[in-house]
Amino acid sequence: MQCKGIIWQVPAIILAAVLLLMGAQVPPAHAKFNDTDAGAMALTAARIPAPAANTVAVTKSCDSFLWFAQAKISVGSFPAVPFANYHELKVIDPDGVVQFTGDMSKSSGRSYSSGIQSIGDLSGTWTYQIRGYYKVPNSTNFWAGQPLSGTLNCP
C-alpha cells in the first residue's frame, strides 16, 4: 500500500515545482557603458548612366546585292561608363529577337554581321544597345546601366 502514496506524491511535487517557477520572475539584465562613439553607417548608391551618344562611334549598314542582304553594326570607340566594369553591345532583329550580345572589351564583341541572307529576312528596323554593367566580383550578381539605343533600317 506504500506504493499508492508515492504515485500521488510525484505529480503533486511536479505541480508544486511548476507553480513555483511560474511565480518566480527573472530580474532583467543591466549593463553600464562608460564610453561613447559615433557610429556612422557608410552607404553609397551609384546610377550607371548610358554612354553619351556624342562619344560613341557606331558604323551601321544594310548592304544588298540582287536578292541578298547583310546587316552590319560595329562600335569603333566608346568611353568607359562611370561605375561600370563591363560593357556590352546587344543587337536585336526586326522581330525582337536578340541576335548578338558582345563583350566590348574584346574586338569580336564590338561588331555584328548578320551574314548574307535574303532581303526579306533582314528588312525592318534593327536595334542596337550599348550598356555598362557593374559585375560583382566572384558572384553572378550585377547592376545594369541605362542603354544607349540606336536603330538600323533595312528596306
C-alpha positions in Angstrom: 0.0 0.0 0.0 3.0 2.2 0.3 3.2 2.4 -3.5 -0.1 4.2 -3.9 1.2 7.1 -1.7 4.3 7.6 -4.0 2.3 7.6 -7.1 0.2 10.5 -5.8 3.2 12.4 -4.4 5.2 12.6 -7.6 2.6 14.5 -9.6 1.9 16.7 -6.6 5.7 17.6 -6.4 5.9 18.3 -10.1 2.8 20.5 -9.9 4.2 22.4 -7.0 7.5 23.0 -8.8 5.8 24.3 -11.9 3.6 26.7 -9.9 6.7 28.0 -8.0 8.6 28.5 -11.3 5.6 30.3 -12.9 5.5 32.7 -10.0 9.3 33.4 -10.0 10.3 36.4 -12.0 13.7 36.6 -13.6 15.4 40.0 -13.0 16.2 42.0 -16.2 19.8 42.2 -17.3 21.6 45.5 -16.7 24.7 46.9 -18.3 26.6 50.1 -17.9 28.7 51.7 -20.7 31.3 54.3 -19.9 32.4 55.3 -23.5 30.6 56.7 -26.4 31.4 56.7 -30.1 29.6 57.9 -33.2 28.6 55.0 -35.4 28.2 56.1 -39.0 26.9 53.6 -41.5 28.6 54.2 -44.8 26.1 53.7 -47.7 26.6 54.6 -51.3 24.5 54.2 -54.4 25.5 54.7 -57.9 23.4 55.0 -61.0 25.1 53.7 -64.1 24.4 56.1 -66.9 24.0 55.4 -70.6 27.0 56.1 -72.7 26.8 59.6 -74.2 25.7 59.4 -77.8 28.3 62.0 -79.0 31.2 60.0 -77.5 30.4 56.7 -79.2 31.3 55.9 -82.8 28.9 53.4 -84.4 29.1 52.3 -88.0 26.0 50.6 -89.4 24.9 49.5 -92.8 22.4 47.3 -94.6 24.2 46.2 -97.8 22.2 44.5 -100.5 23.1 42.9 -103.8 20.4 41.5 -106.1 18.2 39.5 -103.7 20.8 39.1 -100.9 21.5 41.4 -98.0 23.6 41.8 -94.9 23.1 43.9 -91.8 26.3 45.2 -90.1 26.7 47.1 -86.8 30.1 48.0 -85.4 31.2 50.1 -82.5 34.6 51.8 -83.1 35.2 53.8 -80.0 33.4 54.4 -76.8 34.4 55.8 -73.4 34.0 53.7 -70.2 30.8 54.4 -68.4 31.2 55.6 -64.8 30.8 52.8 -62.2 30.8 50.1 -64.9 33.4 47.4 -65.1 31.8 45.6 -68.1 30.4 47.0 -71.4 28.1 45.2 -73.8 26.8 45.5 -77.3 23.4 43.9 -78.0 21.8 43.6 -81.4 18.1 42.9 -81.8 16.5 42.0 -85.1 13.2 43.4 -86.5 11.3 40.5 -84.9 12.6 41.5 -81.4 14.9 38.5 -81.1 18.4 39.2 -79.7 20.8 38.2 -82.4 24.1 39.2 -80.7 25.5 40.0 -77.3 29.1 41.0 -77.3 31.7 41.8 -74.6 33.0 45.2 -75.8 36.4 44.6 -74.0 37.1 42.2 -76.9 37.3 43.3 -80.5 34.9 40.4 -81.5 32.4 41.8 -79.1 32.2 45.2 -80.8 30.8 44.2 -84.2 27.9 42.2 -85.6 27.2 40.9 -89.1 24.1 39.0 -89.9 25.7 37.1 -92.6 24.3 37.0 -96.2 20.6 36.4 -96.1 17.6 37.0 -98.3 16.5 40.6 -98.3 13.1 39.7 -96.9 14.7 38.1 -93.8 16.6 41.3 -93.0 14.0 44.0 -93.8 12.8 46.1 -90.9 14.2 48.1 -88.1 17.2 46.6 -86.2 18.0 47.9 -82.8 21.4 48.1 -81.0 22.1 48.8 -77.4 25.4 49.8 -75.7 25.2 49.4 -72.0 27.5 49.4 -69.0 27.2 46.9 -66.2 28.8 46.6 -62.7 29.5 42.9 -62.3 30.1 42.0 -58.6 33.4 40.2 -58.4 33.2 36.4 -57.5 29.5 36.5 -58.0 26.8 36.2 -60.6 25.2 39.4 -59.4 25.3 42.6 -61.5 23.8 46.0 -61.9 22.7 47.1 -65.4 23.1 50.6 -66.6 20.9 52.6 -68.9 21.4 51.7 -72.6 22.3 53.9 -75.5 20.0 52.7 -78.2 20.1 53.2 -81.9 18.5 51.8 -85.0 19.4 50.5 -88.4 16.6 50.4 -91.0 16.9 47.8 -93.7 14.4 48.2 -96.6 
